[in-house]
C-alpha cells in the first residue's frame, strides 16, 4: 500500500513539474473596432479546448477584450456583456436628458453644430466623442481589480499598446488603472478623444502597433496565438469614396508590417471580417461567430499545445458582482476651477451612505452634462471587506470657454431662420454661462441668457428676448369693431415682443424645478394692410404697451426626448401677476394669468409609443387687455406668450381668455429615427370658461393630424396634414430643424 501511495505521489509531482516547465502560451489580439468582437469567438474555442493562456497583449478592441479576459471574465461572459451593450449610446457619449438641468436641456436641444471659439478663432474638437461612456463601462467592469496597479498581478498577466499623439511612438501600458489603459488603447482617432496619462496624450494603439507580437516575445511567451482582425487591401471596384480610399491608404503600413509579424506567431488566426466595418457593432453575433469559425479551422494546431490534461475544458471563476457599496472618502485631481463642493454636489455624494453604480453613473452624467470637463476618470479603491471604497477622481477641465454654435430652421410661422450662437462659460464666475442667439432670416430675432448655476441651491438667471413674426388674423374673432369699421374680415398682422426677466431657480434631481422672478415686456401689434387716417399713420396699431409683472413657475420633465418622447412625464405650471402697463389702449387694470400642462409618454410595444397631454389656462381679473389671451392654431414648439398649437386650425385661429385642451398621439417607428404619427386634439376656448362651467362640456373644437417625422442632425424634420370637421378645412404644416 505504501509503495502504491509513493508511486501516486511521484506521478503527481512529476506532472506538476511538467506543468511548471511547459511552454508558456501568449495571446495577441489586434485592433479592428467592431471587428475585434471576433476575439470573443476565438476565446470561446480556446476555453472549450482547455487552453491555458499565460500572457495576453492587445491593441484597441483587442486591448478591451483581452484586458477584460485577463481581469477574470470568461468568453461567455464577454459575449453576454457586449450583446447587452448599446454601442450607439456608448460611442456617441449620449447623455440621458435627466442628467441635464433645464438650462442644459434647452441648451442641447436647439444647436446642430458646436465648435470651440476661444479667442474668436474656430477650432475643432479632438474627437466626435469624449469617450466618457466607454470609460465608465470599463471602470464598472474592472471594479473587482481596481486595487491592482501591476497588470502582471491580474489572473492572466496583461499589457496593451497606445500611441503618443505628440511623437507617434508606441506606449506599452502594463501598470496603473486597467480601465484607463484599455480605454486609451481603444481611443479611435477622430472618433474618440485622446486620453491623458502621466503627462502623455494617448490615442489608439493601432496607429503605432496594431499587432504587438514582438512585445509578447519579449515577455517570455514560447507559443504565440495571434488573432488578426485588421483590414486587407481591396480592389478598385470597392474604392468609391474618400473614406474608403483613406482607409486603404492607412492600411498600407499595417499590411507591410504584418509580413514581418505573422511569422512570429505559432498559430495565426484570421477571421473572415470582410463584410464588417469598424462600426458594425449591430452585427456583433455574426462577428463573434466569425471568430469561432476561424479558430475551429486551427483546431489541429490548438489541440497540439502542451497545455492541459487531455479531455479537460478550461473553466473560469465568475467575476464577483458588486451592486451596492459605501464611499468613505473622495480625492480630486485636476479640478483647478470648480470647487470640491460643486463636484460633490453634482455627484450627489454623501459619505457612508448606500451608493451604487446607477447613482455614480447619474452623478458622472450630471458632471459631463455641464460641458465643463473633457474627461472624468475615476477609480473605486477598496478600503476593507465591508464594501467601503475610496473614490479617486481625475478631472480634465475643458479649456474651451467660448463656443460657436449654429442651426437652421424652417416652419410655417417664422419661415426660414439661421441661428448663430455665441456661448461664454465662466464669464463672471466659475460656474456661470452667457449665451447669445442671433437669428436671421425672414424674421430677425435674438435671445440672450445668463445663468449662474448654483446646483441645488438657488441659481440666478437673466433672460432678454426679442421676437417678431407675421400672421393673418380673423378680425371677427379678435377685433370685431375694426372689422365692422373697415369692412375687412382678415388682416396680416405684425407681432413684436421684447421681454426681459430676472429670476431665481432651484432644482431637485435635475428633472424638477421651482422658480420665481420679475418681468418687463413690450408688445406691439400692428398691420400695414390698412392705415390709421385719423392719426395720419400708414399703419394701424392695435397694441403698443410696456408691461411689468412678477411670476412663479414649476417644472417637471422626465421625457427621454424633447421632440419624440418615448417615455416619461412632464408638468409645467406658470403664474403671472401683471401689476403695471403703459396702457396704450387705456383698458389696463391689474390681472393674472395662470396656466398649466401635463404630459405622459409610454412605449407599451416595441416601436409603438403613445403620448397623452392636457393643458389649460385662464385669466383672473376683469382687465380689458386682450393681447395676453390664449391663441390656438397651427403646429410647432417654443411659441411665445400664450400661443398654443392646435391641429386642424391655422395659426391664431382661436382666441379667448381661457381654454382647456387635450391631445393624443400614436407614434410608430418603422425604422430607427423615423416616426409615423397620428394625432387628435380637442379643446374648449371661451371667455370665462371656468365661470360658465363649459370646460366640462363636450369639446367645441376638434382636429386630427397624420404626419411623418425624421430625426436628423439638424433636428426634427416633420410634415403634417391636419383637418378639422367643424370648419371642414385642412392645413399642411412643415418644419425642419431644432426649434428656437
JOURSUL-V588513 format. One record per backbone hydrogen bond with DSSP energy under -0.5 kcal/mol. NH is the residue of the N-H (numbers start at 1). CO is the residue of the C=O. Records with the same first field share a line. If there is no record, write none. Layout:
BEGIN
NH->CO / CO
END
This chain:
BEGIN
5->1
6->2
7->3
8->4
9->5
10->6
11->7
12->8
13->9
14->10
15->11
16->12
17->13
18->14
19->15
20->16
21->17
22->19
26->24 / 223
27->55
28->225
29->57
30->227
31->210
34->278
35->32
36->33
37->34
38->35
39->36
40->37
41->37
42->38
43->39
44->40
45->41
46->42
47->43
48->44
49->45
50->47
51->46
53->51
54->25
55->25
56->157
57->27
58->159
59->29
60->161
62->59
63->60
64->60
65->61
66->62
67->63
68->64
69->65
70->66
71->67
72->69
73->68
78->74
79->75
80->76
81->77
82->78
83->79
84->80
85->82
87->85
90->86
91->87
92->88
93->89
94->89
99->96
100->97
105->101
106->102
107->103
108->104
109->105 / 106
112->406
113->406
115->404
117->402
120->117
121->118
123->116
128->190
129->191
135->131
136->132
137->133
138->134
139->135
140->136
141->137
142->138
143->140
145->142
146->143
148->145
149->147
151->149 / 174
153->150
154->151
155->70
156->70
157->54
158->151
159->56
160->173
161->58
162->171
163->203
164->169
165->163 / 201
168->164
171->162
173->160 / 171
174->172
176->149
178->176
181->177
182->178
183->179
184->180
185->181
186->182
187->184
188->186
190->126
191->188
192->188
193->129
195->202
197->195 / 200
200->197
202->195 / 200
203->163
204->187
205->161 / 185
207->204
208->205
209->205
213->211
216->212
217->213
218->214
219->215
220->217
221->216
222->24
223->24
225->26 / 223
226->224 / 267
227->28
228->226 / 269
229->227
238->235
239->236
240->238
245->241
246->242
247->243
248->244
249->245
250->246
251->247
252->248 / 249
253->249
254->250
255->251
256->252
257->253
258->254
259->255 / 256
260->256 / 257
261->257
262->258
264->261
265->262
266->224
267->224
269->226 / 267
270->268
271->269
273->271
276->273
280->277
281->279
283->280
284->281
287->283
288->284
289->285
290->286
291->287
292->288
293->289
294->290
295->291
296->292
297->293
298->295
299->296
301->298
302->298
303->299
304->301
305->302
307->305
312->309
314->47
315->313
322->320
323->321
325->355
326->387
327->353
328->326 / 389
329->389
331->391
333->393
336->334
343->339
344->340
345->341
346->342
347->343
348->344
349->344
350->348
352->327
353->350
355->325
357->323
360->356
361->357
362->358
363->359
364->360
365->361
366->362
367->363
368->364
369->365
370->366 / 367
371->368
372->367
374->396
375->396
377->394
379->392
381->379 / 390
382->380
383->388
384->388
387->384
389->326
390->381
391->329 / 389
392->379 / 390
393->331 / 391
394->377
395->333 / 393
396->375
397->334 / 395
398->372
401->399
403->423
404->115
405->421
406->113
407->419
409->417
410->736
411->415
415->411
417->409
418->440
419->407
420->418 / 438
421->405
422->436
423->403
424->434
425->401
426->432
432->429
433->451
434->424
435->449
436->422
437->447
438->420 / 436
439->437 / 445
440->418 / 438
442->416
443->416
445->439
446->466
447->437
448->464
449->435
450->462
451->433
452->460
453->431 / 451
454->452
457->454
459->457 / 505
460->452
461->503
462->450
463->501
464->448
465->499
466->446
467->497
469->495
470->413
471->493
473->491
474->652
475->473 / 489
476->489
477->474
478->474
479->475
482->479
483->479
484->480
485->481
486->482
487->483
488->483
491->473
493->471 / 491
494->526
495->469 / 493
496->524
497->467
498->522
499->465
500->520
501->463
502->518
503->461
504->516
505->459
506->514
507->455
508->512
511->508 / 509
512->508
513->555
514->506
515->553
516->504
517->551
518->502
519->549
520->500
521->547
522->498
523->545
524->496
525->543
526->494
527->540
529->492
532->537
535->532
536->533
537->532
540->527 / 530
541->539
542->525 / 540
543->525
545->523
547->521
548->580
549->519
550->577
551->517
552->575
553->515
554->573
555->513
556->571
557->511
558->569
560->567
568->601
570->599
571->556
572->597
573->554
574->595
575->552
576->593
577->550
578->576 / 591
579->548 / 577
580->548
582->546
586->583
591->578
592->620
593->576
594->618
595->574
596->616
597->572
598->614
599->570
600->612
601->568
602->610
605->608
608->605
609->667
610->602
611->665
612->600
613->663
614->598
615->661
616->596
617->659
618->594
619->657
620->592
621->619
624->587
626->624
629->626
630->656
631->642
632->630 / 654
633->644
634->646 / 649
643->640
644->631
646->634
649->646
653->632 / 650
654->632
656->630
659->617
660->684
661->615
662->682
663->613
664->680
665->611
666->678
667->609 / 665
668->666 / 676
669->607
670->668
674->671
675->709
676->668
677->675 / 707
678->666
679->705
680->664
681->703
682->662
683->701
684->660
686->658
689->686
691->688
692->688
693->689
694->689
695->689
696->693
697->694
700->683
701->683
703->681
704->723
705->679
706->721
707->677
708->719
709->675
710->717
711->673
712->710 / 715
715->712
717->710
718->716 / 735
719->708
720->733
721->706
722->720 / 731
723->704
724->729
728->724
729->724
731->722
733->720
735->718
736->410
737->716
738->714
END
